[in-house]
Amino acid sequence: MAIDAALPAVARPFALARGLTARVALTIVVLASFALRLVASAAHPTPRYFPDEYLYTALARALGSGQAPNVRGTPANFPALLEPILAAPFHAVFSPELAYRLTQAENALLMSLAAVPVYLLARRLSLSTQYALACAVFAVAIPDLVFASYTLADPVAYPFAMGALAAGVAALDRPTRRTQLLFLALAGLATFARVQYVVLPLAFAVAAVVVDRRRALKTQRLPLVLMALPLAAALALGPARVFGYYANVTNLHVGGALLRWAGTDLFLLAFASGIVLVPGAVVAIARPRGRTETAFAALAAVFATGLVTEAALYASNGSLRFQERYLFALLPLVPVAFGLYLEHGRRARFAVATIAAGLFVLAAIMPLSGYAQALGKTDSPFLVAVFRLEQMVGTANGAFTMAVLAAAAAAGAILVSRRGGGRYAFGAALAAVALTSVGATVSDSANAHEVRGAYLPLDVSWVDTAGGRDVTLLQTAGSPRARAIEQLYWNRSISHEARVGAALPTDVYAAPRLRIARDGTLPGVGRQVLFQDYAATARFANAVLVARAGTFSLWSANEAPRLSLLEEGRFSDGWLARSGKLTAWPDVAGNTRGTLRFTLSLPSEARPTTLRFGNAHYDLRPGEITTVVYTLDARGAWSLPFSTPAGGNAQADLRFTSVRSSAPVFERAGAPVLRLTSSA
């Protein structure tokens, strides 16, 4: 839709000049947002939202290499493929690092372009050019634009969802084949990018009935028929084939917790928008004037209901957190609706006061600190910014500050309804979301740099650089999945994943549990393996160490790798878990003979701890060192479990450990000493 078409009907010379001014101003908004997000992305050196970012990138790599969508060779029935399709050319041509940066730049541009449909929507509703431009600025100032730095679908879906809403209002207001097809195209692209926006067609259908009632089948026949066709196909295929990766959504429980989370989501979303605009916006949507406003109100209300239901359904089935990622497309609608409220003469003062008072009471009895702790802020840039504030001033002071701001915003909403000052309220809300955006961006950069320093070496593609080819990642029990996913993300040569012992997979795709052969051979594994040393110590009988980075070691063999010794439960810093097992495998003759040595110790500040190795007990006190020697003479594999019946030591990273142990040294009878290359 051209901007000129949304402008009021005035004399052509004036309309043209005004249209050009609007174009220039809107272009500046988009370019300024793009530039700022590009700078923010440069300060985001590595992905950290897993497994999502890895999965989208793996799909893009598969598409870029001319393959069907797959993850580590496993076909991926993934319905949201628009982001991988757009990123695929980068991965087909450039290195992982450059492809990552180009994807961030693409995301920054796409999210910034959301300003355009928001502006057009405001102008369609006859709001002034200046106010519409302010709404466009609001759309790119929200903290959720931090997702532009992530390789996720949200940056791609956001402008298409906003475009679908603007086109939907136009199609409902004045039904033409052009606007109807435009809505269907944009809604389809939004859904193809992020499945949650499947609510858009439903919202349009309901809004059509609200606007035209019985005449809806006539005025909206084309979009209704075209929307019915994929619905019929989906019902015929079944949810498992349609939703693919998201098929478990049909198994989610619907109960009372859904309503509680829906209310929580709405409250936190109101807080994220600045609160002051919300009461007036709600009144405007509840009491629209004329056909155009009715179309907007109906479409926005059903769209919001659908997204809130999705977010609450997910939260009430295990995530237990504010799903702002599902909801942030609603934030730009708040200032648009508030503009209608101002145009209506700030009516319904009692309703505004009631809503404002309700938000104030909720802010007073539900401090944000309770939602911003631990994993509660994972999907919410707004809560990340709140947590940043609490880190700076303290949790109690941060909660008090947010409560005071909520009170001021609620009072401001009431004041606007009685005495005016809408522009100041809008300015305050815009300043609030902009400050929140800065806080979220700063925190995001700090967190990304922390992950980069903790999980990756200077050369993030170190496995590829070391000559890795068809490498299998061996994930071990007790090892954080995020560490492994970082290696998968940056190294294209890691093409398989397998699990040793009770290890957890990094995602839902192929990661079989290995059944180690009697002689220690790893069946079904290629000649090169990337071993996760975080909570296990290994030595291979027929492989050489190629490279090491952090808690990972790259091994290469001329045949299937064969383990010589494995200690599960020994961390890379030498601490032992509270339980684990040490296993030695036989030589080529089938014998496990020799001497196994290691030392046990405790630092001076540690607690006394009792450790049991098999039937032997070792009572260790701080500062003591105990040498343990076992003489082995067995046929086949030999193993020794260990446990901690008394004592133990908690670490700063929340590990609960027992004692420190040197890397075991196994000297086989008649053979050279096998010293483990990992030591602490």
TINU-738819 format. One record per residue (C-alpha): x, y, z; residue in one letter. Coordinates in steps of 0.05 Angstrom, whole numbers. Example, Ala and Ser with C-alpha at 12.3 -4.5 7.8 and 13.67 -1.06 7.14 Angstrom:
2
((246 -90 156) "a")
((273 -21 143) "s")
This chain:
680
((0 0 0) "m")
((30 67 -20) "a")
((37 120 33) "i")
((0 170 -11) "d")
((-61 125 -9) "a")
((-65 131 66) "a")
((-62 206 68) "l")
((-124 249 73) "p")
((-157 275 10) "a")
((-131 346 2) "v")
((-106 388 -55) "a")
((-55 350 -97) "r")
((5 398 -89) "p")
((-3 399 -14) "f")
((-15 323 -11) "a")
((46 309 -52) "l")
((91 353 -10) "a")
((63 323 53) "r")
((70 253 26) "g")
((143 266 8) "l")
((156 292 78) "t")
((124 231 108) "a")
((165 186 64) "r")
((230 221 83) "v")
((213 219 157) "a")
((192 146 154) "l")
((256 129 116) "t")
((297 164 170) "i")
((261 124 224) "v")
((276 58 189) "v")
((348 75 173) "l")
((362 101 243) "a")
((333 38 274) "s")
((372 -5 226) "f")
((437 31 243) "a")
((426 25 318) "l")
((408 -48 314) "r")
((468 -61 270) "l")
((513 -31 324) "v")
((477 -72 377) "a")
((486 -136 336) "s")
((561 -122 330) "a")
((563 -125 407) "a")
((529 -193 406) "h")
((586 -240 386) "p")
((554 -308 392) "t")
((485 -341 396) "p")
((459 -359 464) "r")
((385 -377 456) "y")
((387 -452 448) "f")
((369 -497 416) "p")
((327 -450 372) "d")
((384 -410 343) "e")
((423 -472 325) "y")
((363 -506 293) "l")
((347 -447 248) "y")
((420 -443 227) "t")
((425 -518 215) "a")
((364 -514 169) "l")
((393 -454 133) "a")
((459 -493 121) "r")
((421 -552 94) "a")
((381 -509 46) "l")
((443 -470 27) "g")
((478 -535 7) "s")
((420 -556 -37) "g")
((391 -608 12) "q")
((322 -616 39) "a")
((311 -587 109) "p")
((349 -629 159) "n")
((387 -625 224) "v")
((450 -668 227) "r")
((423 -710 170) "g")
((355 -722 202) "t")
((297 -697 160) "p")
((264 -638 195) "a")
((189 -631 188) "n")
((195 -558 207) "f")
((136 -513 186) "p")
((171 -446 199) "a")
((222 -443 143) "l")
((222 -371 120) "l")
((281 -350 164) "e")
((325 -409 142) "p")
((307 -395 69) "i")
((328 -322 75) "l")
((392 -340 112) "a")
((410 -399 67) "a")
((448 -358 14) "p")
((495 -331 68) "f")
((512 -401 92) "h")
((521 -426 21) "a")
((574 -373 4) "v")
((607 -348 67) "f")
((642 -374 130) "s")
((601 -387 192) "p")
((624 -322 224) "e")
((607 -278 164) "l")
((541 -314 152) "a")
((523 -301 225) "y")
((538 -226 218) "r")
((500 -220 152) "l")
((440 -255 183) "t")
((441 -205 241) "q")
((443 -148 191) "a")
((384 -177 153) "e")
((345 -185 217) "n")
((361 -113 238) "a")
((334 -88 172) "l")
((271 -131 174) "l")
((253 -111 245) "m")
((265 -38 228) "s")
((218 -43 169) "l")
((160 -58 217) "a")
((156 18 225) "a")
((125 23 156) "v")
((61 -18 166) "p")
((51 12 235) "v")
((53 81 204) "y")
((4 60 149) "l")
((-43 29 200) "l")
((-45 94 240) "a")
((-58 135 177) "r")
((-113 87 156) "r")
((-146 103 222) "l")
((-143 178 204) "s")
((-90 194 257) "l")
((-45 252 239) "s")
((19 244 201) "t")
((60 266 260) "q")
((25 218 307) "y")
((31 161 257) "a")
((106 174 253) "l")
((110 173 328) "a")
((75 105 328) "c")
((127 81 277) "a")
((182 103 324) "v")
((148 66 381) "f")
((146 2 339) "a")
((222 2 331) "v")
((238 28 401) "a")
((209 -31 440) "i")
((260 -75 476) "p")
((241 -135 435) "d")
((282 -109 376) "l")
((340 -139 414) "v")
((319 -204 378) "f")
((350 -174 315) "a")
((417 -198 342) "s")
((391 -270 345) "y")
((385 -321 290) "t")
((312 -333 305) "l")
((247 -327 266) "a")
((220 -269 307) "d")
((257 -214 270) "p")
((232 -241 203) "v")
((160 -251 226) "a")
((152 -183 260) "y")
((146 -138 199) "p")
((101 -187 162) "f")
((55 -192 222) "a")
((50 -117 227) "m")
((39 -113 152) "g")
((-16 -166 156) "a")
((-52 -125 209) "l")
((-48 -61 168) "a")
((-71 -97 105) "a")
((-125 -134 144) "g")
((-155 -69 169) "v")
((-154 -41 98) "a")
((-187 -105 70) "a")
((-241 -103 124) "l")
((-253 -29 116) "d")
((-257 -28 40) "r")
((-257 -98 12) "p")
((-220 -103 -54) "t")
((-184 -162 -86) "r")
((-118 -125 -79) "r")
((-122 -112 -4) "t")
((-151 -181 9) "q")
((-95 -216 -28) "l")
((-44 -171 5) "l")
((-70 -191 73) "f")
((-67 -265 55) "l")
((3 -259 28) "a")
((30 -222 89) "l")
((-7 -267 139) "a")
((20 -328 102) "g")
((91 -301 105) "l")
((85 -284 179) "a")
((60 -355 193) "t")
((113 -386 149) "f")
((164 -348 191) "a")
((133 -362 259) "r")
((76 -411 267) "v")
((44 -373 324) "q")
((17 -322 273) "y")
((-31 -375 247) "v")
((-81 -335 290) "v")
((-81 -280 237) "l")
((-129 -314 188) "p")
((-175 -332 246) "l")
((-174 -260 271) "a")
((-191 -235 202) "f")
((-250 -283 195) "a")
((-279 -263 263) "v")
((-267 -189 248) "a")
((-303 -196 181) "a")
((-365 -222 217) "v")
((-361 -165 267) "v")
((-355 -113 213) "v")
((-404 -140 161) "d")
((-444 -191 200) "r")
((-485 -233 151) "r")
((-455 -197 91) "r")
((-386 -223 110) "a")
((-393 -284 65) "l")
((-406 -237 7) "k")
((-356 -181 20) "t")
((-300 -227 42) "q")
((-315 -289 0) "r")
((-246 -291 -33) "l")
((-203 -291 30) "p")
((-251 -336 68) "l")
((-249 -388 13) "v")
((-174 -384 5) "l")
((-165 -391 81) "m")
((-213 -450 84) "a")
((-172 -490 34) "l")
((-108 -497 76) "p")
((-152 -509 137) "l")
((-186 -568 103) "a")
((-118 -594 80) "a")
((-91 -589 151) "a")
((-151 -627 179) "l")
((-141 -681 127) "a")
((-67 -689 140) "l")
((-72 -687 216) "g")
((-36 -643 267) "p")
((27 -685 270) "a")
((43 -675 197) "r")
((20 -603 195) "v")
((55 -577 257) "f")
((116 -623 251) "g")
((167 -599 303) "y")
((110 -566 342) "y")
((63 -627 339) "a")
((64 -634 415) "n")
((21 -572 420) "v")
((-39 -617 412) "t")
((-20 -653 477) "n")
((-16 -590 520) "l")
((-63 -588 579) "h")
((-117 -535 583) "v")
((-135 -517 654) "g")
((-143 -462 705) "g")
((-69 -445 702) "a")
((-81 -421 631) "l")
((-127 -365 655) "l")
((-78 -346 710) "r")
((-21 -341 660) "w")
((-64 -303 610) "a")
((-77 -250 663) "g")
((-4 -248 682) "t")
((17 -240 610) "d")
((-31 -183 599) "l")
((-7 -148 662) "f")
((67 -155 644) "l")
((52 -134 572) "l")
((18 -71 597) "a")
((79 -57 640) "f")
((125 -68 580) "a")
((85 -16 540) "s")
((93 37 594) "g")
((24 29 626) "i")
((2 102 615) "v")
((-26 89 546) "l")
((-61 23 562) "v")
((-126 46 596) "p")
((-143 94 539) "g")
((-123 42 487) "a")
((-169 -10 518) "v")
((-227 39 518) "v")
((-215 56 445) "a")
((-215 -17 425) "i")
((-277 -32 467) "a")
((-316 27 439) "r")
((-296 38 366) "p")
((-329 90 321) "r")
((-344 76 248) "g")
((-327 19 202) "r")
((-251 29 199) "t")
((-243 32 275) "e")
((-289 -28 283) "t")
((-246 -67 234) "a")
((-183 -48 273) "f")
((-214 -62 341) "a")
((-241 -130 322) "a")
((-178 -152 286) "l")
((-132 -128 342) "a")
((-175 -158 397) "a")
((-180 -227 366) "v")
((-106 -225 346) "f")
((-87 -207 418) "a")
((-133 -261 446) "t")
((-100 -314 402) "g")
((-29 -294 419) "l")
((-43 -289 494) "v")
((-77 -357 492) "t")
((-16 -388 458) "e")
((32 -356 507) "a")
((-10 -376 568) "a")
((-18 -447 542) "l")
((57 -454 535) "y")
((71 -423 603) "a")
((19 -465 639) "s")
((49 -529 611) "n")
((118 -524 640) "g")
((155 -462 618) "s")
((126 -421 676) "l")
((150 -354 650) "r")
((127 -292 613) "f")
((128 -309 538) "q")
((142 -239 512) "e")
((169 -270 448) "r")
((98 -291 431) "y")
((67 -224 449) "l")
((111 -166 429) "f")
((75 -156 363) "a")
((18 -128 406) "l")
((60 -71 434) "l")
((57 -25 372) "p")
((-19 -31 372) "l")
((-23 4 440) "v")
((-2 75 417) "p")
((-46 67 355) "v")
((-107 52 397) "a")
((-88 107 446) "f")
((-88 155 387) "g")
((-161 136 373) "l")
((-177 148 446) "y")
((-150 219 441) "l")
((-188 229 376) "e")
((-252 208 412) "h")
((-244 264 463) "g")
((-217 222 521) "r")
((-285 194 539) "r")
((-302 138 588) "a")
((-264 170 645) "r")
((-290 121 697) "f")
((-268 61 656) "a")
((-199 92 646) "v")
((-193 106 721) "a")
((-215 35 737) "t")
((-165 3 690) "i")
((-109 49 714) "a")
((-125 34 787) "a")
((-126 -40 773) "g")
((-57 -37 740) "l")
((-30 2 799) "f")
((-57 -48 849) "v")
((-28 -106 810) "l")
((40 -71 806) "a")
((38 -61 881) "a")
((21 -133 899) "i")
((59 -168 843) "m")
((131 -140 843) "p")
((168 -152 778) "l")
((228 -180 815) "s")
((190 -245 824) "g")
((184 -253 749) "y")
((253 -229 730) "a")
((292 -280 771) "q")
((327 -341 744) "a")
((295 -368 680) "l")
((234 -324 687) "g")
((265 -271 642) "k")
((288 -319 587) "t")
((236 -298 536) "d")
((226 -227 559) "s")
((273 -169 541) "p")
((231 -125 585) "f")
((244 -169 647) "l")
((317 -173 627) "v")
((320 -97 632) "a")
((284 -99 699) "v")
((334 -150 724) "f")
((390 -104 700) "r")
((361 -48 741) "l")
((357 -93 802) "e")
((429 -112 794) "q")
((449 -38 793) "m")
((407 -14 853) "v")
((389 -78 889) "g")
((328 -122 884) "t")
((286 -86 936) "a")
((303 -17 908) "n")
((291 -40 837) "g")
((223 -69 854) "a")
((205 -5 891) "f")
((227 38 832) "t")
((184 -1 784) "m")
((124 3 830) "a")
((133 79 835) "v")
((138 85 760) "l")
((75 43 753) "a")
((38 88 802) "a")
((61 150 763) "a")
((39 119 697) "a")
((-29 99 725) "a")
((-39 169 753) "a")
((-17 198 686) "g")
((-70 157 650) "a")
((-124 185 696) "i")
((-97 255 689) "l")
((-98 251 613) "v")
((-171 228 614) "s")
((-191 289 655) "r")
((-144 345 635) "r")
((-111 324 570) "g")
((-37 321 556) "g")
((-38 260 511) "g")
((27 280 477) "r")
((63 281 543) "y")
((35 212 561) "a")
((58 186 493) "f")
((127 217 503) "g")
((133 185 572) "a")
((113 116 545) "a")
((162 123 487) "l")
((218 143 535) "a")
((201 84 579) "a")
((205 32 523) "v")
((268 65 496) "a")
((302 62 564) "l")
((279 -10 572) "t")
((306 -25 503) "s")
((374 4 523) "v")
((375 -38 586) "g")
((356 -101 549) "a")
((409 -89 496) "t")
((464 -75 546) "v")
((447 -137 585) "s")
((443 -179 522) "d")
((512 -156 500) "s")
((542 -171 568) "a")
((510 -240 570) "n")
((532 -257 499) "a")
((604 -236 514) "h")
((602 -278 577) "e")
((579 -339 537) "v")
((631 -325 484) "r")
((687 -323 535) "g")
((664 -384 574) "a")
((645 -432 518) "y")
((688 -415 458) "l")
((762 -405 441) "p")
((789 -347 401) "l")
((776 -386 337) "d")
((702 -404 343) "v")
((707 -452 284) "s")
((767 -487 314) "w")
((743 -557 296) "v")
((737 -538 223) "d")
((805 -503 226) "t")
((837 -566 255) "a")
((815 -605 194) "g")
((753 -637 222) "g")
((713 -678 173) "r")
((647 -713 188) "d")
((659 -705 263) "v")
((614 -737 315) "t")
((600 -698 378) "l")
((602 -744 439) "l")
((558 -713 493) "q")
((572 -739 563) "t")
((529 -743 626) "a")
((527 -680 668) "g")
((552 -635 612) "s")
((513 -571 596) "p")
((479 -575 529) "r")
((494 -502 513) "a")
((569 -516 510) "r")
((558 -571 459) "a")
((509 -530 418) "i")
((559 -473 412) "e")
((608 -522 379) "q")
((553 -548 333) "l")
((534 -478 314) "y")
((603 -453 294) "w")
((633 -517 264) "n")
((601 -545 201) "r")
((646 -606 204) "s")
((608 -632 265) "i")
((554 -670 228) "s")
((531 -722 280) "h")
((516 -726 354) "e")
((518 -786 400) "a")
((509 -795 475) "r")
((553 -831 523) "v")
((520 -861 585) "g")
((463 -819 614) "a")
((479 -757 573) "a")
((422 -713 550) "l")
((413 -695 476) "p")
((423 -624 454) "t")
((356 -623 417) "d")
((301 -670 391) "v")
((340 -691 329) "y")
((386 -751 319) "a")
((430 -763 380) "a")
((431 -839 393) "p")
((457 -868 458) "r")
((520 -907 445) "l")
((525 -979 467) "r")
((600 -984 478) "i")
((628 -1051 454) "a")
((663 -1099 502) "r")
((731 -1077 476) "d")
((713 -1002 482) "g")
((697 -991 409) "t")
((645 -937 395) "l")
((599 -969 343) "p")
((567 -926 289) "g")
((615 -868 301) "v")
((661 -839 248) "g")
((736 -835 253) "r")
((736 -765 284) "q")
((701 -750 350) "v")
((692 -687 391) "l")
((691 -709 463) "f")
((656 -667 516) "q")
((705 -667 575) "d")
((663 -623 621) "y")
((641 -679 667) "a")
((680 -738 640) "a")
((753 -756 628) "t")
((771 -803 571) "a")
((831 -837 538) "r")
((826 -870 470) "f")
((867 -932 453) "a")
((872 -920 378) "n")
((860 -845 369) "a")
((906 -785 373) "v")
((889 -717 402) "l")
((883 -667 346) "v")
((862 -604 383) "a")
((831 -581 448) "r")
((789 -521 466) "a")
((756 -509 533) "g")
((720 -572 555) "t")
((724 -605 487) "f")
((777 -649 455) "s")
((781 -670 382) "l")
((806 -741 369) "w")
((822 -776 304) "s")
((831 -850 289) "a")
((843 -893 227) "n")
((783 -937 245) "e")
((725 -935 294) "a")
((751 -900 357) "p")
((762 -947 416) "r")
((761 -924 489) "l")
((816 -946 535) "s")
((792 -912 598) "l")
((732 -868 617) "l")
((718 -834 684) "e")
((646 -809 685) "e")
((634 -757 739) "g")
((703 -723 737) "r")
((696 -650 718) "f")
((746 -615 675) "s")
((772 -575 735) "d")
((788 -639 773) "g")
((728 -641 821) "w")
((689 -706 825) "l")
((614 -708 824) "a")
((578 -740 882) "r")
((575 -804 843) "s")
((605 -833 780) "g")
((643 -891 750) "k")
((712 -906 725) "l")
((718 -958 670) "t")
((779 -990 637) "a")
((772 -1031 573) "w")
((816 -1090 553) "p")
((874 -1091 505) "d")
((872 -1127 438) "v")
((881 -1193 474) "a")
((819 -1181 516) "g")
((857 -1169 582) "n")
((853 -1110 629) "t")
((918 -1115 668) "r")
((960 -1062 699) "g")
((963 -1008 752) "t")
((914 -951 759) "l")
((935 -890 799) "r")
((904 -823 819) "f")
((905 -776 878) "t")
((847 -748 919) "l")
((851 -682 955) "s")
((812 -624 985) "l")
((830 -550 984) "p")
((840 -516 1051) "s")
((772 -481 1049) "e")
((732 -545 1032) "a")
((689 -588 1078) "r")
((713 -657 1102) "p")
((684 -709 1055) "t")
((679 -785 1054) "t")
((686 -818 986) "l")
((672 -890 970) "r")
((707 -926 912) "f")
((675 -995 908) "g")
((682 -1024 978) "n")
((738 -977 999) "a")
((725 -914 1039) "h")
((769 -851 1038) "y")
((758 -797 1091) "d")
((789 -733 1065) "l")
((802 -670 1105) "r")
((821 -602 1077) "p")
((894 -597 1057) "g")
((904 -673 1055) "e")
((926 -713 994) "i")
((911 -787 987) "t")
((942 -831 932) "t")
((898 -887 907) "v")
((929 -947 871) "v")
((891 -1006 840) "y")
((923 -1067 810) "t")
((879 -1094 755) "l")
((877 -1164 727) "d")
((812 -1180 692) "a")
((783 -1207 627) "r")
((741 -1157 591) "g")
((723 -1088 617) "a")
((735 -1068 689) "w")
((694 -1015 725) "s")
((694 -981 793) "l")
((636 -938 817) "p")
((646 -882 867) "f")
((597 -845 912) "s")
((596 -794 969) "t")
((561 -821 1031) "p")
((580 -761 1074) "a")
((602 -689 1063) "g")
((609 -655 996) "g")
((626 -586 970) "n")
((583 -537 932) "a")
((615 -496 876) "q")
((601 -425 855) "a")
((571 -450 789) "d")
((519 -491 829) "l")
((554 -558 819) "r")
((552 -602 881) "f")
((617 -641 884) "t")
((656 -686 930) "s")
((732 -682 926) "v")
((786 -665 876) "r")
((819 -720 836) "s")
((879 -720 790) "s")
((870 -750 721) "a")
((877 -826 728) "p")
((940 -857 700) "v")
((933 -929 675) "f")
((998 -968 665) "e")
((982 -1032 628) "r")
((1024 -1092 643) "a")
((1079 -1097 591) "g")
((1057 -1032 556) "a")
((1074 -958 561) "p")
((1039 -915 612) "v")
((974 -886 586) "l")
((971 -816 614) "r")
((907 -778 604) "l")
((917 -715 565) "t")
((864 -678 604) "s")
((886 -657 673) "s")
((868 -607 726) "a")
